[in-house]
């Protein structure tokens, strides 16, 4: 047998998401051999979490008389207080859908990020379920900023907000009445 050359190893693909899914926990990795790949194997969640540069923690905070469920994303290589971004989900969505993609990417760039389920939606409390109220959502965003300001990993003077889809209208409204949002 001959030793792998840089040419043969450069063609070996790296770990990737399982085809047909955006789930970051379903990944496959190539099993390299000389001259290519023999087969792929699933990578365990434990292996992925060791390699991912972002730590995720489920959190809860209050907004009005509701309990808001969120996920805090912290870069593993963060040193000291970092800038932070609150990410507000689209109308009728939850934090585990599109916001997780933004949060993961921004955390890899060095930002602490917080996604949350708006009151009355997802894992947050409130009845009737799926209620969408502009003023309540704006208060949820402001309270998410308040929560981030208490985190030791966050520089409270550098907190921004990102709104996806309908939240693209909620976030500017929140920022216009809360000067902490940069």
SVG drawing of the C-alpha trace seen along z (x, -y; Angstrom):
<svg xmlns="http://www.w3.org/2000/svg" viewBox="-57 -55 61 57">
<polyline fill="none" stroke="black" stroke-width="0.4" points="0.0,0.0 1.1,-3.5 0.9,-6.4 -1.9,-8.9 -0.7,-12.0 -2.0,-15.5 -3.8,-14.9 -5.7,-11.8 -6.6,-13.3 -7.7,-16.6 -10.5,-14.9 -11.9,-13.3 -15.1,-15.2 -15.5,-16.5 -18.4,-15.9 -21.6,-17.3 -25.3,-17.4 -27.3,-14.4 -28.6,-15.0 -32.2,-16.2 -32.1,-17.7 -31.0,-21.0 -30.8,-19.3 -27.3,-20.1 -27.4,-17.0 -27.7,-14.6 -24.3,-14.5 -22.3,-12.0 -18.5,-11.7 -16.4,-10.1 -14.3,-7.1 -11.2,-7.8 -9.1,-5.2 -6.2,-5.7 -7.6,-7.2 -11.0,-8.2 -13.8,-7.3 -14.9,-3.7 -18.2,-4.6 -19.8,-7.2 -20.8,-6.8 -23.2,-8.7 -21.5,-11.1 -23.0,-11.0 -24.4,-14.0 -21.6,-13.8 -18.9,-14.0 -20.6,-16.9 -21.0,-18.9 -17.3,-18.5 -16.4,-19.9 -19.0,-22.6 -17.6,-26.1 -20.9,-27.0 -22.5,-26.1 -26.3,-26.0 -28.2,-26.4 -32.0,-26.4 -33.1,-29.4 -36.3,-31.0 -37.0,-34.6 -40.1,-36.7 -42.0,-39.0 -45.1,-40.6 -46.8,-37.7 -45.6,-35.1 -42.5,-32.8 -40.5,-32.9 -38.5,-29.9 -35.2,-30.6 -31.9,-29.2 -28.7,-31.0 -25.8,-30.4 -22.3,-31.2 -19.1,-30.9 -16.7,-28.3 -13.8,-30.6 -15.4,-33.7 -13.0,-35.6 -14.7,-38.1 -17.9,-39.9 -19.0,-39.6 -21.5,-41.5 -24.9,-39.9 -27.9,-39.7 -31.5,-38.8 -33.1,-36.9 -36.9,-37.1 -38.7,-34.4 -41.2,-34.8 -44.9,-35.1 -46.3,-31.7 -42.8,-30.1 -40.7,-28.9 -37.0,-29.3 -36.0,-25.9 -36.9,-26.7 -35.1,-29.4 -33.7,-31.4 -31.4,-28.5 -29.6,-28.9 -29.0,-32.6 -28.0,-32.1 -25.5,-29.3 -23.9,-31.3 -23.6,-34.5 -22.2,-32.7 -19.5,-31.2 -18.6,-34.8 -18.2,-35.7 -21.6,-36.9 -23.6,-35.6 -27.1,-35.0 -30.5,-34.4 -33.5,-32.9 -36.8,-32.7 -40.4,-31.5 -42.7,-34.5 -45.4,-34.5 -48.3,-32.2 -46.1,-30.2 -43.8,-27.2 -42.5,-26.4 -43.4,-29.8 -46.5,-30.2 -49.7,-32.0 -53.3,-31.3 -54.8,-31.4 -52.0,-29.5 -50.6,-31.0 -51.7,-34.6 -49.7,-37.1 -49.8,-40.6 -47.4,-43.3 -47.2,-45.0 -46.6,-41.8 -43.9,-40.7 -42.1,-44.0 -42.1,-43.6 -40.8,-40.1 -37.9,-41.5 -37.1,-44.1 -37.3,-41.6 -34.9,-39.3 -32.5,-42.3 -32.9,-42.6 -32.1,-39.0 -29.0,-39.2 -27.8,-42.2 -27.7,-40.0 -25.5,-37.4 -21.8,-37.5 -20.8,-36.5 -22.5,-39.6 -21.3,-43.2 -24.5,-45.0 -23.5,-48.0 -23.3,-46.0 -26.7,-44.3 -28.5,-44.2 -31.6,-42.6 -32.5,-40.7 -36.0,-40.1 -36.8,-37.4 -39.8,-38.0 -42.6,-39.6 -40.2,-40.2 -38.4,-42.5 -41.2,-44.9 -41.3,-44.1 -37.6,-44.6 -37.3,-48.2 -40.4,-49.1 -38.7,-47.6 -35.4,-49.4 -37.2,-52.7 -38.4,-52.6 -35.4,-50.8 -32.1,-52.6 -30.2,-49.5 -30.8,-47.9 -28.0,-48.9"/>
</svg>
